[in-house]
Amino acid sequence: MRILPDFDTPSRPMHLLFHADRRQTTKLRSFVDLVTRELGPENLLNSP
């Protein structure tokens, strides 16, 4: 998500770790969905 389109910053890796088997709050699920949607499935690494 670009907030300042005329300003470039170096890209950095982002890691999102959470325990998928535990009860997730609505806030956590919404954040995971947002990150997944913004990064796209080609940038996701699922655990084995």
C-alpha positions as CSV (number, residue, x, y, z in Angstrom):
1,M,0.0,0.0,0.0
2,R,1.6,3.2,-1.1
3,I,0.9,6.2,1.1
4,L,3.4,8.7,-0.4
5,P,3.7,7.8,-4.1
6,D,6.5,10.2,-4.8
7,F,8.7,8.9,-2.0
8,D,10.6,5.6,-2.5
9,T,12.2,3.6,0.3
10,P,14.2,0.5,0.1
11,S,12.1,-2.6,0.3
12,R,12.6,-4.8,3.3
13,P,11.4,-8.3,4.1
14,M,8.4,-8.8,6.2
15,H,7.6,-11.8,8.3
16,L,4.2,-12.6,9.7
17,L,4.2,-15.5,12.2
18,F,1.3,-16.7,14.1
19,H,0.0,-20.0,15.5
20,A,-2.7,-21.1,13.0
21,D,-4.2,-23.7,15.3
22,R,-5.0,-21.4,18.2
23,R,-8.1,-19.2,18.4
24,Q,-7.6,-16.1,16.4
25,T,-9.0,-12.7,17.3
26,T,-11.0,-10.8,14.7
27,K,-8.2,-8.2,14.7
28,L,-5.5,-10.8,14.0
29,R,-7.5,-12.5,11.2
30,S,-8.2,-9.1,9.6
31,F,-4.6,-8.2,9.7
32,V,-3.5,-11.5,8.2
33,D,-6.1,-11.1,5.4
34,L,-4.9,-7.6,4.7
35,V,-1.2,-8.5,4.5
36,T,-2.1,-11.6,2.3
37,R,-4.2,-9.4,0.0
38,E,-1.6,-6.6,-0.3
39,L,1.5,-8.9,-0.8
40,G,-0.3,-11.3,-3.1
41,P,-0.1,-15.1,-3.0
42,E,3.1,-15.3,-5.0
43,N,5.0,-13.6,-2.1
44,L,3.7,-15.9,0.6
45,L,5.6,-18.9,2.0
46,N,3.4,-21.4,3.8
47,S,4.8,-23.6,6.5
48,P,5.1,-27.4,5.6
